[in-house]
């Protein structure tokens, strides 16, 4: 699918109706979700991959993967309300045969032995730790390393890039690429003072092979 067509499809996706600030629920913009998955589809065999979207929210990243040819996508999130919206989005785009929706705490997935190295690719836009617990993004990466056998794609605050690269390197993961993204964040919560804010985000592409981060 061409990028412009993918983004157009993603623009129909329903966002959070009542986002929870303690979970740092923000909708990934269609343009960013589309660009990330379009890059992945040009560099990995999506049609033959099993993908997990960790902390999927309303499902935009996982849905984007399914629209781009992936036949086996799993959406994981702890929040039932978000997953209900994700379910509606999946049904509206008639992707029920490609997408599986599971309510779960991402951290607890490490204990699901049947998922050990089960997924080829992980895509995740985890909490940045601004309102939620600090280090939430690192915990997502630990889970991703346990259940992924090839590559993790994750979004983070750009200011944390050096810390995250050192974290990966410390655990024996050195094949890392990074892409800077301008993220236009609309006013979502009452404590936001501006109607929108541009924040610098980085997408990390980490090839982990058989490594598990403890």
Secondary structure, DSSP 8 states (H G I E B T S, - for coil): --HHHHHHHHTT----SS--GGGT-----HHHHHHHHHHHHHHS-GGG-EEEEET-TT-HHHHHHHHTT-SEEEEEES-HHHHHHHHHHHHHTT-TTTEEEEE--GGGGGG-GGGTT-EEEEEE----SSSS-TTHHHHHHHHHHHHEEEEEEEEEEGGGHHHHHHHHHHTT---EEEEEEEEEEE--STT--SSEEEEEEEEEEEE-TT----
